[in-house]
Amino acid sequence: MAVVLTILKILGIILLCILGLLILIVTLVLLVPVRYKAEGEYSENETAVHLKIRWLIVRVLGNYTKEDGLDLKAKVAFVTVYSMNGKKKEGEDHLVIEEGQSPPAQPPPDNVPAETVGENAPAETVGENAPDPEALSEEDAQVFGDGKPKKETKEEKKARKQREKEEKKLLEEEAAATSALEGEVESGGGARDKLDQTRDKLEAIRDKIGTKRSHIEQFLAKPYTKKTIERVKKLLIKILKHLKPKKGHVDLTLGLGSAADTGMILGKAAMFYPLYGKWLFITPDFYYKRIEAVGEVKGRIRLGSIAVPALIFYLRKDTRRTIKLAKKI
């Protein structure tokens, strides 16, 4: 009996250690914040961004420039587990031909004899003895003529007029047949049947849209749906407040080339002033079109501050009823 109790005691201690370790891990994940720092500048000629993210023993370093591209590294403790280097490969030589400099000579193809190129080229292929590229061969001259206008004989003229008359008659007969066929199709019952089928399909689609609209209106009219929508708005505002940078200073120069457009964008941005008013400073440019920014921001994100309110929101009875009803729409 004592041996059994000892074994149960050891098992209980092991289970408690495992449970305590799980609780510690969950607590660390939810409470230890993800710290981030971003700094950079943006203009028409230069773009550079430097990003650092730290969480427990995990570090992510990222750099981006317009010239070198993206350079990203992820480290666990001091071990690099992921690396992406977007820099241009070294050793890539590109041939640049300056103005007034002739390109280097290309080697002849393998299947061309050496005596046909370079200094060994036959004399009749270069200089004054070069053949005229526009001259016709003897066979082509016999078929196509020498390019001089040729006088038409009476027999040829008569044959040409007869041929044109026959072609005109054939075109008139073809046009008459096509017109008659179109008339039969328009007056036939097949087109009317297709029109009726199309009308029935449109009616079915209209009825389906009307039914769907009715279901959506009934869904939005439910009291628990209205409560859920209000809670979603509050949850999103809470998450955005938590995600916004805690420290920083960013100078943004904004100009859209039109005073009216610039003023309209500033008016819309003013609606979200409480979210960025402490770290973002906007300077409007009502005359020129340009967007320039420079600065840095710092912040921290606790997963628990997002996960716990989201879990409470999901476990509410009204939320689950709303989700169940939304799936039936």
C-alpha positions as CSV (number, residue, x, y, z in Angstrom):
1,M,0.0,0.0,0.0
2,A,2.8,2.4,0.8
3,V,4.4,1.7,-2.5
4,V,1.2,2.6,-4.4
5,L,0.9,5.8,-2.4
6,T,4.5,6.7,-3.2
7,I,3.9,6.1,-6.9
8,L,0.7,8.2,-6.8
9,K,2.6,10.9,-5.0
10,I,5.3,11.0,-7.6
11,L,2.7,11.1,-10.4
12,G,0.9,13.9,-8.7
13,I,4.1,15.9,-8.4
14,I,4.9,15.3,-12.1
15,L,1.4,16.4,-13.1
16,L,1.6,19.5,-11.0
17,C,5.0,20.4,-12.5
18,I,3.6,20.0,-16.0
19,L,0.5,22.0,-15.1
20,G,2.6,24.7,-13.6
21,L,4.9,24.8,-16.6
22,L,1.9,25.1,-18.9
23,I,0.5,27.9,-16.8
24,L,3.8,29.7,-16.9
25,I,4.1,29.4,-20.6
26,V,0.5,30.7,-21.2
27,T,1.2,33.6,-18.8
28,L,4.4,34.5,-20.6
29,V,2.7,34.4,-24.0
30,L,-0.2,36.5,-22.8
31,L,1.6,39.1,-20.6
32,V,5.1,39.5,-22.1
33,P,4.7,42.2,-24.7
34,V,5.9,42.1,-28.3
35,R,8.2,45.2,-28.6
36,Y,8.7,46.8,-31.9
37,K,10.7,49.8,-33.2
38,A,10.5,51.2,-36.7
39,E,12.4,54.1,-38.2
40,G,12.8,55.3,-41.8
41,E,12.3,57.9,-44.4
42,Y,10.3,58.1,-47.7
43,S,10.6,60.5,-50.6
44,E,10.5,60.4,-54.3
45,N,14.2,59.6,-54.6
46,E,14.9,57.5,-51.5
47,T,13.1,54.9,-49.4
48,A,14.6,53.2,-46.3
49,V,12.9,51.4,-43.5
50,H,14.5,49.7,-40.4
51,L,12.4,47.4,-38.2
52,K,13.2,45.6,-35.0
53,I,10.8,43.2,-33.2
54,R,11.6,41.5,-29.9
55,W,9.5,38.9,-27.9
56,L,11.1,36.8,-25.2
57,I,14.1,35.2,-26.9
58,V,12.8,35.8,-30.4
59,R,14.2,38.7,-32.5
60,V,13.3,39.8,-36.0
61,L,15.4,42.4,-37.8
62,G,14.4,43.8,-41.1
63,N,15.9,46.4,-43.4
64,Y,14.5,47.7,-46.7
65,T,16.0,50.2,-49.2
66,K,15.1,50.9,-52.8
67,E,18.6,50.0,-54.0
68,D,19.2,46.8,-52.1
69,G,15.7,45.5,-51.5
70,L,14.5,43.6,-48.4
71,D,16.9,42.0,-45.9
72,L,15.1,40.0,-43.2
73,K,16.5,37.9,-40.3
74,A,14.8,35.9,-37.5
75,K,16.8,34.7,-34.5
76,V,15.9,32.5,-31.5
77,A,18.3,33.3,-28.8
78,F,21.5,33.7,-30.8
79,V,20.6,31.2,-33.6
80,T,19.4,32.5,-36.9
81,V,16.4,30.4,-38.0
82,Y,15.4,32.4,-41.0
83,S,17.3,34.7,-43.3
84,M,16.2,36.5,-46.5
85,N,18.7,38.7,-48.3
86,G,17.3,40.8,-51.2
87,K,20.6,42.5,-52.0
88,K,21.9,42.3,-55.5
89,K,24.3,39.5,-56.2
90,E,28.0,40.5,-56.2
91,G,30.1,39.6,-59.2
92,E,27.5,40.3,-61.8
93,D,29.3,42.3,-64.4
94,H,27.1,44.2,-66.9
95,L,28.6,45.4,-70.2
96,V,28.2,49.1,-70.5
97,I,28.9,50.7,-74.0
98,E,29.9,54.3,-73.7
99,E,28.8,56.9,-76.3
100,G,31.1,56.8,-79.4
101,Q,32.4,53.3,-78.5
102,S,31.7,50.4,-80.8
103,P,30.5,47.2,-79.3
104,P,33.0,44.2,-79.1
105,A,33.0,41.9,-82.1
106,Q,31.0,38.7,-81.7
107,P,32.5,35.3,-82.6
108,P,31.0,33.8,-85.8
109,P,28.6,30.9,-85.5
110,D,29.9,27.4,-85.5
111,N,28.1,26.4,-88.7
112,V,29.6,29.4,-90.8
113,P,32.9,28.8,-92.6
114,A,35.7,31.0,-91.6
115,E,36.4,32.2,-95.1
116,T,33.0,33.9,-95.3
117,V,33.6,36.4,-92.4
118,G,36.3,38.9,-91.5
119,E,39.3,39.5,-93.8
120,N,38.6,36.2,-95.7
121,A,35.2,37.4,-96.9
122,P,34.8,37.2,-100.7
123,A,35.4,40.5,-102.5
124,E,32.0,40.4,-104.4
125,T,30.1,40.5,-101.1
126,V,31.4,43.8,-100.0
127,G,32.0,47.3,-101.4
128,E,30.9,48.2,-104.9
129,N,30.5,44.5,-105.9
130,A,27.8,43.8,-103.2
131,P,24.6,42.5,-104.7
132,D,21.5,44.7,-104.6
133,P,19.3,43.4,-101.8
134,E,16.2,44.7,-103.6
135,A,17.0,43.1,-106.9
136,L,14.7,40.2,-107.9
137,S,16.0,36.8,-109.1
138,E,15.3,35.5,-112.6
139,E,12.5,33.3,-111.4
140,D,10.8,36.1,-109.4
141,A,11.1,38.4,-112.3
142,Q,9.3,35.9,-114.6
143,V,6.5,35.5,-112.0
144,F,6.1,39.1,-110.7
145,G,7.6,41.1,-113.6
146,D,10.4,43.6,-113.6
147,G,8.3,46.2,-111.7
148,K,7.5,48.4,-114.8
149,P,3.8,49.1,-115.6
150,K,2.5,46.7,-118.2
151,K,-0.1,47.7,-120.8
152,E,-3.3,45.7,-120.7
153,T,-4.5,44.0,-123.9
154,K,-8.2,43.9,-125.1
155,E,-8.6,40.2,-124.2
156,E,-7.2,40.8,-120.7
157,K,-9.4,43.8,-120.2
158,K,-12.5,41.9,-121.3
159,A,-11.7,38.9,-119.1
160,R,-11.1,41.2,-116.1
161,K,-14.5,42.9,-116.5
162,Q,-16.3,39.5,-116.8
163,R,-14.6,38.3,-113.7
164,E,-15.6,41.5,-111.7
165,K,-19.2,41.1,-112.9
166,E,-19.3,37.5,-111.7
167,E,-17.8,38.4,-108.3
168,K,-20.4,41.2,-107.9
169,K,-23.2,38.8,-108.7
170,L,-22.0,36.2,-106.1
171,L,-21.8,38.9,-103.4
172,E,-25.4,40.0,-104.1
173,E,-26.7,36.5,-103.9
174,E,-24.8,35.9,-100.6
175,A,-26.2,39.1,-99.1
176,A,-29.7,38.1,-100.1
177,A,-29.3,34.7,-98.6
178,T,-28.0,36.1,-95.3
179,S,-30.8,38.6,-95.1
180,A,-33.4,35.9,-95.6
181,L,-31.8,33.7,-93.0
182,E,-31.8,36.5,-90.4
183,G,-35.5,37.2,-91.1
184,E,-36.3,33.6,-90.5
185,V,-34.4,33.6,-87.2
186,E,-36.0,36.8,-86.0
187,S,-39.5,35.6,-86.9
188,G,-39.0,32.0,-85.7
189,G,-40.1,30.6,-82.4
190,G,-36.6,29.6,-81.3
191,A,-35.5,33.1,-80.6
192,R,-38.8,33.7,-78.7
193,D,-38.2,30.7,-76.6
194,K,-34.6,31.8,-75.8
195,L,-36.0,35.2,-74.8
196,D,-38.5,33.7,-72.5
197,Q,-35.9,31.5,-70.9
198,T,-33.6,34.5,-70.3
199,R,-36.6,36.4,-68.8
200,D,-37.3,33.5,-66.4
201,K,-33.7,33.4,-65.3
202,L,-33.7,37.1,-64.6
203,E,-36.9,36.8,-62.6
204,A,-35.4,33.9,-60.6
205,I,-32.2,36.0,-59.8
206,R,-34.4,39.0,-58.8
207,D,-36.4,36.8,-56.5
208,K,-33.3,35.3,-55.0
209,I,-31.8,38.8,-54.3
210,G,-35.1,40.0,-52.8
211,T,-35.2,37.0,-50.5
212,K,-31.5,37.5,-49.5
213,R,-32.2,41.2,-48.7
214,S,-35.2,40.3,-46.6
215,H,-33.1,37.8,-44.6
216,I,-30.4,40.4,-44.0
217,E,-33.0,43.0,-42.9
218,Q,-34.5,40.5,-40.5
219,F,-31.0,39.6,-39.2
220,L,-30.0,43.2,-38.6
221,A,-33.4,43.9,-36.8
222,K,-32.7,41.2,-34.1
223,P,-32.0,42.8,-30.7
224,Y,-29.0,40.5,-30.0
225,T,-27.6,41.3,-33.5
226,K,-27.6,45.0,-32.7
227,K,-25.9,44.4,-29.3
228,T,-23.2,42.2,-31.0
229,I,-22.5,44.9,-33.6
230,E,-22.0,47.5,-30.9
231,R,-19.7,45.2,-29.0
232,V,-17.7,44.6,-32.2
233,K,-17.2,48.4,-32.6
234,K,-16.0,48.7,-29.1
235,L,-13.7,45.7,-29.4
236,L,-12.1,47.1,-32.6
237,I,-11.5,50.5,-31.0
238,K,-9.9,48.9,-28.0
239,I,-7.6,46.8,-30.3
240,L,-6.6,49.8,-32.4
241,K,-5.8,51.8,-29.3
242,H,-3.6,49.0,-28.1
243,L,-1.8,48.5,-31.4
244,K,-1.0,52.2,-32.0
245,P,2.6,53.3,-31.2
246,K,3.3,54.4,-27.6
247,K,6.2,56.7,-28.5
248,G,7.5,58.2,-31.7
249,H,7.7,61.2,-33.9
250,V,6.8,61.2,-37.6
251,D,6.8,64.2,-39.9
252,L,4.6,63.8,-42.9
253,T,4.5,66.3,-45.8
254,L,1.4,65.6,-47.9
255,G,0.5,67.3,-51.1
256,L,-1.8,66.0,-53.9
257,G,-1.3,68.7,-56.4
258,S,-4.7,70.2,-55.7
259,A,-5.7,72.3,-52.7
260,A,-9.2,70.8,-52.7
261,D,-8.0,67.2,-52.7
262,T,-5.4,67.8,-50.1
263,G,-7.9,69.5,-47.8
264,M,-10.4,66.7,-48.3
265,I,-7.8,64.1,-47.3
266,L,-6.8,66.1,-44.2
267,G,-10.4,66.4,-43.2
268,K,-10.9,62.7,-43.3
269,A,-7.6,62.1,-41.5
270,A,-8.8,64.4,-38.7
271,M,-11.5,61.9,-37.8
272,F,-8.8,59.6,-36.5
273,Y,-6.7,62.3,-34.8
274,P,-7.0,60.7,-31.3
275,L,-5.2,57.6,-32.6
276,Y,-2.1,59.3,-34.0
277,G,-2.2,62.9,-32.6
278,K,0.7,62.3,-30.2
279,W,3.2,61.0,-32.7
280,L,2.2,61.9,-36.2
281,F,2.5,65.5,-37.5
282,I,1.1,66.3,-40.9
283,T,2.3,69.3,-42.9
284,P,0.0,70.0,-45.9
285,D,1.3,71.3,-49.2
286,F,-1.5,72.9,-51.2
287,Y,0.7,73.8,-54.2
288,Y,2.8,70.8,-55.2
289,K,2.3,67.1,-55.4
290,R,4.6,65.3,-53.0
291,I,4.6,62.8,-50.2
292,E,7.5,62.7,-47.8
293,A,7.9,61.2,-44.4
294,V,10.7,60.7,-41.9
295,G,10.7,59.6,-38.2
296,E,10.5,56.6,-35.9
297,V,7.9,54.9,-33.7
298,K,8.1,52.5,-30.8
299,G,5.4,50.4,-29.3
300,R,4.5,47.2,-27.5
301,I,1.7,44.7,-28.0
302,R,0.5,42.3,-25.3
303,L,-1.3,39.3,-26.8
304,G,-3.4,39.0,-23.7
305,S,-4.8,42.5,-24.2
306,I,-6.2,41.3,-27.5
307,A,-6.9,37.6,-26.9
308,V,-8.8,38.0,-23.6
309,P,-11.4,40.6,-24.8
310,A,-11.8,38.6,-28.0
311,L,-12.4,35.4,-26.1
312,I,-14.9,37.1,-23.8
313,F,-16.7,38.5,-26.8
314,Y,-16.9,35.1,-28.5
315,L,-18.2,33.3,-25.4
316,R,-21.2,35.7,-25.0
317,K,-24.6,34.1,-25.8
318,D,-25.6,37.0,-28.1
319,T,-22.4,36.6,-30.2
320,R,-22.9,32.9,-30.7
321,R,-26.6,33.3,-31.6
322,T,-25.6,36.1,-34.1
323,I,-22.9,33.9,-35.7
324,K,-25.3,30.9,-35.9
325,L,-28.0,33.1,-37.6
326,A,-25.5,34.7,-40.0
327,K,-24.5,31.3,-41.3
328,K,-28.1,30.6,-42.4
329,I,-28.4,33.8,-44.5
